[in-house]
Amino acid sequence: MKFTVSQSSLAKAIAVVSKGIGAQSTLPVLGGVFLRAEAGSIEFQTTNTTISIRHSIAANVEEEGATVVSGKILGNVVKTLPDAAVTFEDTGGYMSISCEKSNFRLMTLNANDFPEFPEIETEQQVELPSGILSSMVDKVYKVTSKDTSRPILAGVLLTVENNTIRLVATDSYRLAVCDTNTETSSADAPFEVIVPGGTFHEVLSLPSMTDQLVIGLAASQIVFSFGNTTYVSRRIEGNFPNFRQLLPTQCNTSVRIDAGGLAQALRRVSVIAASNPSVRFDIDADGSLLKLSASSPDQGESSELIDVEVEGESMSIALNYHYVLDCVSASAQDKDVSFELLSSMQPAVFKSYASINYLYLLMPVRM
């Protein structure tokens, strides 16, 4: 096995497949990167038994073959190399790597011990624009739950129907929903799947991402395909909570506010709320003002007034400022956000409308 490839292509390939390296595995081979040299290309594979990633790049292959090398060491080596041609040669138990005046000799593992890449026949698939989908995932994936006892809440519900893409996530304290209309390849049958939130964000952040992403479904797995990359993950099985029944059908108070200004004010006021994440929102309908305030028995008090547009009655509510910041950060590019309340003891609903419509429901905390 002998091949030559550019350092930049190699570094990008390692960055793509490194997410699948089994860092905590007791099997050494799962901590490695599988390399296969074939005519004109090098294929990279990694797996940690939960996800499997495959990516290929063009290369000058002199001798075909396959081997496995430590993913961590290979990644560290490649980062330090200059942007020049890198030559790999398997010398039987070792992989020699040379680039200009640098030379390395890494131990290898038997390629036959590396798990076969899952070849999955999907039952249904859809092709979506990755740029729009990435923006949508950024708005919702932080809302997924970290509680392992309820795995269904660790996922993002993706539905595609009639050229409408919708994402939904909840951790039972808050709910995020976003949707948009765009051209998709969806057929008459709706496309629906619960994707692990971290996986969804990770896939769309890979440096090999292309303009279009194909998502395929099998019995227990989900397959992401784009360019020369295939990413296979377990899908989350079960019934996602009926989010529509959580949404209030009316409100008594509606506030329109600049998302960026609200974020800055929250960060200032919350300096006092370090030990207590509760920030009080007092809405003055007559004065068209929103007062943010926080207090701590050990640190003191803080408050700030913001000019807003108010429809309805004056009202007060207390909210976890960390959660509100997640919302307004996701809405920052939309500039204005509306803030709707039914009562001080019922959920607050934030909304923004743009190319991507966004709704964020948040449970109140005790004042």
MARMAR-38585 format. One record per residue: residue in one letter; x, y, z of N, C-alpha, C in turn. Coordinates in pm, whole numbers, plus 50000, padded with zeros to 5 digits. Each point is the difference from the previous one (the first is absolute). Layout:
BEGIN
AXYZXYZXYZ
...
This chain:
BEGIN
M500864988050000499145012050000500895012450000
K499825008449896500795012249991499205010449922
F499915012050058499275010649931500525013650042
T499695010249918500385013850029498785008849989
V499865009150096498835008750006500425013550055
S499245010649969500355013250052499655000950148
Q500795007750074499765001550144498655006450028
S499585009649918498725006850025498824990449984
S500044991749895498934990149981500004989750112
L501204996250042500144990150107499455005550132
A500345012650031499535006150125498475001150002
K499425003549885498545001149991499364986450019
A500594989749940499454986550012500044995150144
I501105002550068500134995850140498985007550087
A499795013049970499025007950075498604994449983
V499694994949881498674994549973499794987150079
V500944990649991499774986750060500364999350148
S500695010150052500444999450140498834999350098
K498825005049958498824999750088499564985850031
G500414990449915499574986250020500994991350074
I501125005650043501024992150069499504996250139
G500104987050034499554995250130501045002550107
A500015012350053501045004050095499974992050129
Q498814996050046499874993050128499894984849984
S500174995149880499804985749975501134991750058
T499654987950046501024990550050500644992549885
L499455001549878500584993749882500925010049931
P501314997449997500945009649940499675003549856
V499474990349923499755002649859498955010949979
L499075001850099498985010449987500565014050027
G501195000650055500665012850019500825003949878
G499894992249895500795002449880499205005049882
V500725004049896499435003949872500344989249899
F498984994549937500194989949896500335007349869
L501094996049936500425005949873499964989349892
R499375003249889500014990849886500445007749876
A501104995649938500525006349879499534991949880
E499295006749910499554993949876500375009349886
A499724995849878500405007849883499525014550009
G500925009350022499715014249996499345005950123
S499784992150106499345005750118500384992750127
I499835007150112500194994350134498705001250074
E499574988850058498784999950080500374999550147
F499355008850080500215000650145498714995350067
Q500144991950104498844995550076500295000650149
T498965003450078500094999050146498654995250051
T500004994150120498754995950064500204998950150
N498965003350074500024998150146498824991350044
T499444992549906498844991150013498675007750003
T500035013050032498785008149996499865007149866
I501125005649954500045006449869501134994149918
S499865000549868501054995649908500125010649892
I501255003849966500245010549901500954994849894
R499675003049874500874996249888500185012249911
H501255002449959500315011649917501174996449908
S499955004649877501084996949906500525012649934
I501294999849965500655011249932500874994649887
A500315008649904500874996049888501444999050049
A500744990449943501404998050039500754993049887
N501295001250001500864992649906500364986850066
V499334989249959500204986950061500974991649918
E501114996550061500994991549934499774985250032
E499614997150122499704986250040498715000050082
E499054991649959498734999150072500174992050128
G499055001950092500054992550125499145006650106
A499974994250119499205005350111500724997750132
T499825009250093500604998850132499255008950098
V500364999450128499395008450104501115006450081
V499925013250022500985007050082499265007850108
S500695003150108499395007650110499465013349950
G498705002450025499395012449954500575012250069
K500254999050129500525011450075501395003849953
I500864990049986501385002949959500055005049856
L499234993649911499995004449861499525014449990
G498945003450075499515013749998501035009950049
N500714996550107501035009050053501165001749903
V500374989349931501085000749901499615009149885
V498814997849945499565007549882499915014950030
K499555003750121499895014250036501345007249995
T501084992850031501315006450009500715001049866
L499504993149897500714999649872499775012749919
P500975003849917499815011449911499024996349888
D499475010249931499054997649891500794995549877
A500284987149997500804994249892499554985649978
A500634993249906499654986049973500434991150116
V499124990850039500284990650109499944985949943
T501054992250025500084986449948499844989950112
F499124990349981499764989150095500494987049937
E500674991750081500424986949951499924989950113
D499244989249978499864989350098501214990849987
T500754999050110501224992049997499874987350084
G498764995450021499784987750076500065002450149
G498855003050058499935002950143500235014650032
Y500455007749903500265014350020499545007849877
M499625012550021499675009149892501015011450001
S500775000949892500995010849986499315012049937
I500185011750061499415012449950501135010049978
S500085005549880501065009949972499405012249931
C500485011650040499565012649941501175009750006
E500545003649883501205008249992501094993950087
K500435006650108501104994850080499534992650125
S498704998250013499454993250118499694985449969
N500304991350096499734985749984499434994350130
F499004991449986499374993450115499824985249967
R499974991950106499794985749983499004995650107
L498764997849958498934996950094499664985249996
M499704994450117499574986150006498614998749938
T499744988749935498704997549937499304988250066
L498704999049974499194988750047499444992749879
N499574987850021499514991649891498685005649946
A499955002949870498805005549938498834990250007
N500284987150006498934990050006499225000350132
D500615006250104499345000950130499065012050008
F500075008849901499165012050003498594996349953
P498965004850072498624996449962499665004349858
E499224991649931499545003449866499115012450007
F500165008949904499145011949996498574995649969
P499025004850075498614995549979499475004349863
E499664990449919499385002749870498504998750019
I499325011350009498595000350038499125003349879
E498984992149982499015002949896498895008250064
T499925012649964499025008950064498604997749945
E499015001750088498604998149963499395012849944
Q500565011350041499475013149959501145010150009
Q500035009549910501045010350009499485013249945
V500715010750039499635013449957501285008049978
E499995008949903501155008749973499635014250039
L500845006150086499705013250055501185009549981
P499755013149990501085009849992500725001150135
S501294997350002500724999150127500135013550070
G500105010949924500165013150062498795003750085
I498804998449944498775003050072499854990650120
L500274987049975499844990250107500965002850115
S501225004249969500985003250104499535011750086
S499445010449937499495011450075498864995850092
M499154990949952498884995250080500474991650119
V500964991249975500524991750109500665008550107
D500715010649959500625009050097498975006350094
K498785001749951498975006450081499384990750103
V500104986849979499264990850087500834989850077
Y501214996549951500664988350059500425002050145
K500245012450044500375002450139498864997250097
V498794999249948498824997750084499834985250032
T500734991249932499884985650027500474996950142
S499424989550057500274996350139501304992150013
K500675001850114501204992150032499664988750096
D498734998550034499534989750093499914986649926
T500904990750034500054987249930498814991050031
S499225003450104498854991750035498835002149903
R500055010949924498955002749900500675002749865
P500494989549935500775001749875499235007049890
I498684998949999499215006349894500195015249999
L500245005950120500175014550010501425004649963
A500884990349974501355003449953500035002049850
G498844998249936499955000749854499305012449948
V500225002549871499315010649926499054993249903
L498735003650007499014994549907500115007549868
L500304992849893500075005749865498824994849919
T499215009049945498934996049908500125008149872
V499764993449889500005006549869498724996049928
E499195009849964498754997249932499585012249920
N499634997749873499545010949912500985011649996
N501294996749987501075010149992500115008650126
T499514994950112500175006850129500894991450089
I501095006250048500904993250094499695005350140
R499814991050094499755004250139500904992250095
L500595007250097500814994050106499385003550135
V499974990150089499435002150134500934993650103
A500255007050111500804994550109499445004850132
T500104991750104499555003950134500774992250106
D500215006450115500604993150114499024999550118
S498745002949972498865000450092499895013250077
Y501065008349998499955013250061499775010849894
R500384996849878499875009449889499784992249871
L499505006949900499674993849872500445009649890
A500674994749899500415008049885499454993649873
V499385008349916499444995349873500425009949892
C500494995049888500265008849886499584993049872
D499575007849904499614994249871500295009949888
T500064994749880500235008249882499454992849878
N499725007549897499574994249873501135001049899
T500334988849938501074999749901499824987849912
E500694999849888499924988449911500684988050065
T499284988850007500584987650052499684988849902
S500624988550024499754988449913498934990950060
S499305004750103499034991450068498854996449906
A499614987550006498884995349918498695003150073
D498944993249959498705002550063499984995850147
A500744989350033500014995050137500855009150088
P499505003950119500795008350091501284992750044
F501045007650020501274994750049500125004350144
E500214990550092500085003350142501014991250070
V500865006150083501004992450075500435008350121
I500414993150107500565006650118501514997949996
V500755010749981501464999549985500645004350131
P501004992650052500735004950117500485014349977
G499715009050095500295014249979501475002849973
G500894994150080501425002249980500484994949866
T499494988549958500364994349870499585009149886
F498785005250007499475008849896500905012149982
H500365006450111500875011849995501394996449949
E500514988650044501344995649961500094997449850
V499024993149946500014996849856500045012749917
L499165009650033499915012349921501205009250021
S500844997050099501205008050025501254993949936
L499884988349939501174993449942500555008249883
P501345000849989500615008449895499764995049858
S499534987649985499744994749866498575002249954
M499185007150081498595002049967499845006849864
T499024995349923499705005649869498695007950007
D499595005849886498785008249999498764991850027
Q500024987349963498844991350019500374988350090
L499074996250087500194988950092498874989949979
V500374987349982498994989549986499914992650134
I498784999050052499764992950126499154987749969
G500524988350036499304987549975499664992950129
L498874993050001499544993050120499994985049978
A500474992750102499894985550006499274996750130
A499874987150031499214995850116500455006750129
S501295000350026500495005650126501135010049981
Q500285003549876501135008949972499605011249904
I500825010350001499825011349909501315002249928
V499945002649870501195001349916500035013949939
F501085007350024500225013249939501044998249888
S499655004349880500924998749886500185013549933
F501245003749975500305012649932501424999149944
G500165004049873501314999549937500624986250012
N501214999450053500734987550019499914995050144
T498965004550073499884996550142498694992750027
T500094989550082498824992950049500114999250152
Y498955004050069499975000350146498784991850043
V500224989350075498934991350045499865001050152
S498785002050047499755001450143498744992250037
R499924996150126498754994350049498955010950006
R498784996949960498905009550014499314997450135
I499315010250049499294998450127498604995049970
E499634989050062498704993949977499015004250108
G498745000749965498965003650095499125011049947
N499085004550082499065010649962500425013250063
F500245009849915500395013350049498765006650063
P500205007850108498855006650065499215008549901
N498705000550018499135008249916500185014750039
F500885006849928500355013750039498855009749976
R499104997049908498925009549967499075002450118
Q499794989750082499085001750112500615008550111
L501315002949992500665008550100499905014849965
L499655003149876500035013949955498725007350040
P500115011450068498815007850035499275004849874
T498715000550005499215004549884499715015050004
Q500355006550111499795014450012501015005850097
C500045013350008500875006650097499335012750049
N500365004450120499465012350058500955011749983
T501294996849978501025010549984500974995949891
S500295009349907500974997449894501005011649996
V501284996550004501075010150000500884997949878
R500305010649928500934999249887501295006950040
I501124993049980501285005050053501144996249907
D501045008250001501214997149922500764988650067
A500244989249926500634988150058501415002950051
G500785007649923501375003250042500035008550124
G499105009950007499945008550118499594992350124
L499064990749985499574991850113501154991250049
A500764994549907501134991450038501045007750079
Q500325012249954500995008150071499525003950139
A498745003850010499455003850130499984988150095
L499644988549950499984988050084501384996750054
R501015001349916501374996950044500435009750111
R499605012749990500385009550104499264997050131
V498704998349991499194997750120500384986950068
S500314989849922500264986750055501354998750069
V500815010549997501254999750077499714997550147
I498885005350046499594998250139499344986450021
A499594993749891499234987550011500884987649986
A501255001250035500934988849982499564987550077
S499555001950124499604988650082498514996949987
N499265009249938498564998249982499655004149857
P499724990549911499815003349858498695007049968
S499235003650102498695006249977500155015049974
V499395004749891499925014349970498535003649985
R499595010850065498595004349999499765009349881
F498904997749929499575008349887498735007250043
D500065013250017498835008150034499615008249879
I498814997549946499525006749880499045011150039
D500345012349962499175011950027499315003749869
A498744996149987499285002649875499785014949977
D499705007750105499745014349986501275007749960
G501144996150059501245007049971500804994049886
S499524988949940500714993049892501444996950041
L500124994350121501314996850055500064985550047
L501184994349990500284986950058501145001950100
K499754995950125501035001050103500524985950028
L501334998549986500674987650037500665002250135
S499844990450092500645001750131500424986550056
A501055000350079500514987950066500505003950137
S499984990550092500505002850134500654987650059
S500945002350088500694989250069500275004550142
P499684991850100500225004150139501485002250029
D500884994049923501445001250025500665010949916
Q499375003749885500705008849906499295013249973
G498715000950026499325012749978498894999049899
E499755011349928498895000749906500455006849871
S499234997549894500265006749872498675001549927
S499925010149913498795001949919500345008449878
E499154998849899500185008049878498655001549933
L499765012149946498775003049928500254999649850
I499044994349925500104999249855498715005149939
D500115008649900498835004849927499484988749910
V498724997450008499404989149923498645004349947
E499454992149910498625001749955499144989750072
V498945004650066499174991050080498555000549952
E499424988349985498564998849976499414991750113
G498945004850062499384992550108500275006350136
E499974991950103500085004950137501414998850059
S500265007550105501284999050072500084986450069
M501204994650008500164986750058501444997950043
S500194990550093501344996550048500194984949993
I501234996049973500344985849995501494998550028
A500394988850058501434997250024500414988249912
L501185001349936500484989849907501474997050025
N500434988149965501414996350007500745007449888
Y500915008950038500645008649899500884992149904
H500564988850044500804991749910499144995449882
Y498794995650031499104995149896499545011449908
V499755011850058499595011449917501155004149907
L501234999750050501155003449916500154990349884
D499764987250024500054990249891499005003949891
C498835004550043498955003749906500375012449920
V500385010750068500285012549928501274999049916
S500934991550042501194997749917499614993249870
A499064990650008499534993249880499195009249910
S499435010850059499175009349924500745012649960
A501285001050034500755012649982499965005049856
Q500124991049904500035004349860498625004649951
D498944996850075498665004349963499665013850055
K500905005850081499885013350059498885000950105
D498755000149957498905001550096499454986450041
V499594999150127499374988050051498775004250080
S498934992249991498825002950080499994990950122
F499445005150109500024993550130498565000050050
E499364988350008498584999250030499764992950134
L499065005650078499674994350131498494998750015
L499584989050063498624998250037499805003550148
S500964995850085500015003650142501414997850053
S500235004550124501344998850058500364985650036
M499004991150004500254986250038499924990449881
Q499815005349880499924991749881501175003149907
P500314990949908501225001649919500055013149922
A501215005349989500265011449912500314994449861
V499575007249898500234995649863500715011249923
F501184996749948500765009249917499804995749854
K499835009849910499814996849859500795009749912
S500504994849889500585008649898499654994249864
Y499785009049905499594995849866500975005649897
A500574991449921500925004049893500004988649898
S501124998049932500074988649907499834986950076
I500425000150129499764988750089499135005150116
N498824994550015499115003850110500434992550126
Y499985007150112500554994550124499065002550116
L499744989650079499185001150121500744993450115
Y499995006750115500724995050117499105001750123
L499594989050057499135000050118500844997050124
L499805007950106500844998750118499145000350127
M500184990050086499264999650126500545010650096
P499125006550076500455010350096500614993750124
V500715008350077500514995750130499355008650107
R500134995750124499325007150109500635013850022
M499165010250016500505013650023500315002250147
